[in-house]
Amino acid sequence: MKIVFKFYLLFFSFFLLILIPNFVFASTLSTSSLSYELRGYFLIEVDGHGQAWYVDIENGLKHKLNKDSSAWQLVHDFGLGISRSDLEKIPVAVNEKLIKKDSDKDGLDDDLEKAIGTNPFKDDSDGDKYSDGLEILNHFSPLNSGRPSIDSKLSSKLAGQILLDVEKNGEAWYVSPKDNLRYYISDYQDLFQMIAVVGHGINSDNLNYITDSALIKDINDKSIKVDTSKTQRLYYFLSGVQIGSFPISSGKYSTPTPKGDFKIINKSPLAWSSYGLWMPYWMGLGTGKFGFHELPIWPSGYREGENHLGVAVSHGCIRLGVGPGEFLYNWSEIGTPVYIY
C-alpha cells in the first residue's frame, strides 16, 4: 500500500508540473513584496497537495479555496460589477482544457457559448462561414461581422479581477494576469478547472510570506510604519499584522523626514511641489508640509530618483516606487495612522 501511495503522490506532483507551466520563483520576486506582486493571482501550493489560494487585489491577503461550493462564495465576495459593453472590450480566452461539453464541435464549451450569446448547437452562429471558436480565438465577433472594440488598457487594468456581468445574469469572469484574457466561470467546479490552467505554482515557504486573511480581525484597521534608517523601508499593517513592505527614499541628512506619530491628513492623485515638480499619489502628513508620494516627475516628464530607492535623498518627503506609490494611495485612507522612526 505504501508503494502504491508513493506512486500516486509522485504522479500527482508530475501532473501539476505539466499542468502549470508558469511557476512563481523566489529568485524573480522579493519575498517582502510577494503580497503586492501576486495580487489578483490564483496560486497552487505545489508542495501542499495542490491547495489553491486567491490573493485579493485590495490588500494582498491570501484566501484559501476549498473544493466545494464555498469557493463560489469567494467569486461573489470579490466580484467587481461590469457592464456588458465594457466586458466585451476584454477578449475571451479559448482553451481546450476548459471544455466540458462542445455540442457543435466549434472549440467552445457549451456554457461559454451561452454566456457570450452564441448558439452552442451551431458552429457558425452568424453564418459567415467561420466557426465561432475560430472567430473568438482570433478576436473577431462570432455574432456579427468585424472585430469587437478591444481595449488592451482596460484588460491590463482589470488583470487579476473577478468580474460579474451586471446587465445579463451575473455571469462570472476572471481576467488572468498571465494573458489579460477573460475566462468564463459557470460554477465552483469550473473555477478549479480554470485555476489548473491559469494558476501559478508556489512553494509553501514563499506562500508563508503572504498573510492569510483568516488572521485579520478587522480589515479596516490599517496602519503604516516607516523606517528612515539605512533600512529605508515602509511597512503596512492590518489589525497589527504586517501585510507587506516597500523600499523608500526618505529625507537626506540636511532635510530629514520628521519622526513620530502622524496621520494621513489629505490626498491628491497629483500634487505640485514648491521645488517645481509633480508628486503623484500625494498623501500629506503632519501639517501637510511633507508626506508620501510616488517618485516625482519634472515638467519635462523626467522621473526623479528612480535609482534612489533605499537611499535617503529627499527634501523630507517619503518617496515610493512606481506602482507601490499608487497601491498605498488606494489602500490608505485619510486618518490612517503613520509611525515614522
C-alpha positions in Angstrom: 0.0 0.0 0.0 2.8 2.4 0.8 4.4 1.8 -2.6 1.1 2.5 -4.3 0.5 5.7 -2.3 4.0 7.0 -3.2 3.4 6.2 -6.9 0.1 8.2 -6.9 1.8 11.1 -5.0 4.6 11.2 -7.5 2.2 11.0 -10.4 0.1 13.9 -8.9 3.2 16.0 -8.4 4.3 15.3 -12.0 0.8 16.2 -13.2 1.0 19.6 -11.5 4.3 20.3 -13.2 2.9 19.5 -16.6 -0.4 21.4 -16.0 1.0 24.6 -14.6 3.7 25.9 -16.9 4.3 29.2 -15.1 5.7 29.0 -11.6 6.5 31.8 -9.2 10.1 31.5 -8.4 11.6 33.1 -5.3 14.6 34.3 -7.4 12.3 36.5 -9.5 10.4 38.2 -6.8 11.4 39.7 -3.4 9.7 37.7 -0.7 8.9 41.0 1.1 6.8 42.1 -1.9 5.0 38.8 -2.7 1.7 40.0 -1.2 1.9 43.1 -3.5 3.3 41.4 -6.7 0.9 38.5 -6.6 -2.4 40.4 -6.0 -5.1 39.0 -8.2 -3.4 35.7 -8.8 -4.8 32.2 -8.1 -2.0 30.2 -6.6 -1.4 26.5 -6.3 0.7 25.2 -3.4 2.9 22.8 -5.2 4.2 21.1 -2.1 0.9 21.2 -0.3 -1.2 18.7 -2.2 -2.3 21.3 -4.7 -4.1 23.6 -2.3 -5.5 26.6 -4.2 -5.5 30.2 -2.9 -6.6 33.6 -4.2 -4.6 36.8 -3.4 -7.1 39.7 -3.3 -6.2 42.9 -5.1 -7.2 45.4 -2.4 -4.9 44.1 0.4 -2.8 41.3 -0.9 -4.2 38.7 1.5 -4.4 35.1 0.6 -7.8 33.3 0.7 -8.0 29.5 1.0 -10.2 27.8 -1.6 -11.9 24.6 -0.5 -13.0 22.3 -3.3 -16.7 22.8 -2.6 -19.4 25.3 -3.1 -17.8 27.7 -0.5 -15.3 28.6 -3.2 -18.1 30.0 -5.2 -18.9 32.5 -2.4 -15.4 33.9 -2.9 -16.2 34.7 -6.5 -19.1 36.8 -5.4 -17.3 38.4 -2.5 -14.5 39.7 -4.7 -16.6 40.1 -7.9 -16.5 43.5 -9.5 -19.6 44.6 -11.4 -19.1 45.5 -15.0 -21.3 46.5 -17.9 -21.8 44.2 -20.9 -20.3 46.9 -23.2 -17.1 47.1 -21.1 -16.9 43.3 -20.7 -16.9 42.9 -24.4 -13.8 45.1 -24.7 -11.8 42.3 -23.0 -11.1 39.3 -25.3 -12.4 35.9 -24.4 -9.9 33.1 -23.6 -10.2 29.8 -25.6 -8.6 26.7 -24.1 -9.4 23.1 -24.9 -8.6 22.1 -21.3 -11.6 24.1 -20.2 -14.1 22.4 -22.4 -16.6 20.1 -20.6 -19.1 19.7 -23.4 -18.9 21.0 -27.0 -22.1 20.0 -28.7 -21.3 21.7 -32.1 -17.6 20.9 -32.1 -16.6 24.5 -32.7 -13.9 24.5 -30.0 -16.0 26.4 -27.4 -17.6 25.0 -24.2 -21.4 25.0 -24.3 -21.6 27.1 -21.1 -19.2 29.6 -22.5 -21.3 29.9 -25.7 -24.4 30.6 -23.6 -22.5 33.3 -21.7 -21.3 35.1 -24.8 -24.6 34.7 -26.7 -23.6 32.2 -29.4 -25.5 29.1 -30.3 -24.0 26.0 -28.6 -25.6 23.8 -31.2 -24.5 25.7 -34.3 -20.8 26.0 -35.0 -21.2 29.3 -37.0 -23.7 31.5 -35.2 -23.5 34.4 -37.5 -23.4 32.4 -40.7 -20.1 34.0 -42.1 -18.5 30.6 -42.8 -16.1 30.9 -39.9 -16.7 28.8 -36.8 -17.5 30.6 -33.5 -14.3 29.1 -31.9 -12.1 30.4 -34.7 -13.5 33.9 -34.5 -13.2 34.1 -30.7 -9.6 32.8 -30.9 -8.7 35.5 -33.4 -10.6 38.2 -31.6 -13.4 38.6 -34.1 -17.1 38.7 -33.2 -18.9 35.4 -33.6 -22.2 37.3 -33.6 -21.7 39.7 -36.5 -19.1 40.9 -39.0 -15.9 42.6 -37.9 -13.9 42.8 -34.7 -15.3 43.9 -31.3 -13.8 47.0 -29.8 -10.9 45.5 -27.8 -9.4 47.8 -25.1 -6.0 46.5 -24.1 -5.6 49.2 -21.5 -8.9 48.1 -19.8 -7.8 44.4 -20.0 -4.5 45.3 -18.3 -6.2 47.5 -15.7 -8.6 44.7 -14.7 -6.0 41.9 -14.8 -6.5 39.7 -11.7 -10.1 40.9 -11.2 -13.1 38.7 -10.9 -15.9 40.3 -13.0 -19.6 40.0 -12.7 -21.8 40.9 -15.7 -24.4 43.3 -14.2 -26.6 43.5 -17.3 -27.2 39.8 -18.1 -27.4 37.1 -15.5 -24.5 37.9 -13.3 -22.1 35.7 -15.3 -18.7 35.5 -13.6 -15.4 36.0 -15.4 -11.7 36.2 -14.4 -9.2 38.3 -16.2 -5.9 36.4 -15.9 -2.7 38.5 -15.3 -1.0 35.8 -17.4 -2.6 36.8 -20.7 -5.1 39.6 -19.9 -7.9 37.4 -21.4 -11.2 36.7 -19.6 -12.1 33.2 -18.6 -15.7 32.2 -18.0 -16.6 30.6 -14.7 -20.0 28.9 -14.5 -19.7 27.3 -11.1 -17.1 26.3 -8.5 -16.0 23.2 -10.5 -15.3 25.5 -13.4 -13.3 27.7 -11.1 -10.9 24.9 -10.1 -10.6 23.7 -13.7 -9.6 27.2 -14.6 -7.2 27.5 -11.7 -5.5 24.4 -13.0 -4.9 26.2 -16.3 -4.1 29.8 -15.3 -3.0 29.3 -11.7 0.7 29.9 -10.7 2.6 27.4 -8.6 4.2 28.5 -5.4 6.0 26.6 -2.7 4.8 26.7 0.9 7.9 28.7 2.1 7.1 31.6 -0.3 3.4 31.2 0.3 4.0 31.9 4.0 5.2 35.4 3.1 1.6 36.2 2.0 -0.7 36.9 5.0 -3.7 34.6 5.5 -6.9 36.5 5.6 -8.0 34.3 8.5 -5.5 36.1 10.7 -7.1 39.5 10.2 -9.7 40.5 12.7 -10.6 44.0 11.3 -10.0 44.6 7.6 -10.4 48.4 8.2 -7.8 48.6 11.0 -4.9 50.0 8.8 -1.6 51.4 9.9 1.8 52.3 8.4 5.4 52.3 9.8 8.4 53.9 8.2 12.0 53.1 8.9 14.1 56.1 7.9 17.4 54.4 9.0 19.7 52.7 6.5 16.9 50.1 6.1 14.8 52.7 4.2 11.6 50.7 4.2 7.9 51.2 4.7 5.7 48.5 6.3 1.9 48.4 6.1 -0.4 46.5 8.5 -3.9 45.3 9.0 -5.1 44.7 12.6 -1.4 45.0 13.7 -0.4 42.2 11.3 2.3 43.1 8.7 1.0 42.6 5.2 3.9 43.8 3.1 6.7 46.4 2.7 8.3 48.6 0.1 11.7 50.3 -0.3 11.5 54.1 0.2 13.6 57.2 -0.1 13.3 59.4 3.0 14.8 62.9 3.8 18.5 63.4 3.4 20.7 64.4 6.4 20.2 68.2 5.8 16.4 67.9 5.3 15.4 64.9 7.4 11.9 63.3 7.5 10.1 64.2 10.7 9.8 61.3 13.2 6.9 60.4 15.4 3.2 59.6 15.2 1.2 61.1 12.4 -2.0 60.6 10.4 -2.7 61.0 6.7 -4.5 64.4 6.6 -5.1 64.8 2.8 -4.7 63.0 -0.5 -4.3 64.1 -4.1 -3.6 62.0 -7.2 -1.2 64.6 -8.5 0.2 67.4 -6.2 2.6 70.2 -7.1 5.8 70.7 -5.2 7.4 74.1 -4.4 10.6 72.6 -5.8 9.0 72.7 -9.3 7.9 69.1 -9.9 4.9 66.9 -9.7 4.3 64.5 -6.8 2.0 61.6 -8.0 -0.3 60.0 -5.4 0.4 62.5 -2.7 -0.7 61.8 0.9 0.0 64.6 3.4 1.3 64.1 6.9 1.6 66.3 9.9 0.7 69.9 8.9 0.8 68.9 5.2 4.4 70.1 4.5 5.6 66.6 4.0 4.1 63.3 3.1 4.2 60.2 0.9 4.3 60.3 -2.9 5.4 58.3 -5.8 8.8 59.2 -7.5 8.4 62.8 -8.5 8.2 64.0 -12.1 9.7 67.1 -13.6 7.6 69.1 -16.1 9.7 67.6 -18.9 8.4 64.2 -17.9 11.7 63.0 -16.3 11.3 60.8 -13.2 13.3 62.0 -10.3 15.1 59.4 -8.1 14.4 56.2 -10.0 17.8 54.9 -8.7 17.5 56.4 -5.2 15.0 54.0 -3.6 16.7 52.6 -0.5 18.8 55.8 -0.1 17.8 58.9 2.0 17.9 61.7 -0.6 14.6 63.6 -0.5 13.8 67.0 0.9 11.8 65.4 3.7 9.0 63.5 1.9 8.8 59.7 1.8 9.2 58.6 -1.9 7.8 55.3 -3.1 8.4 53.5 -6.3 6.2 53.5 -9.4 3.4 51.0 -8.6 3.8 50.8 -4.8 3.0 54.6 -4.6 -0.3 54.1 -6.4 -1.1 51.0 -4.3 -0.5 52.7 -1.0 -2.6 55.7 -2.1 -5.5 53.5 -3.0 -5.0 51.3 0.1 -4.7 54.1 2.7 -7.4 56.5 3.9 -7.4 59.9 5.4 -6.9 59.3 9.1 -4.7 56.2 8.6 -2.1 56.3 11.5 1.6 56.5 10.5 4.6 56.0 12.7 8.0 57.2 11.5 11.2 56.3 13.2 
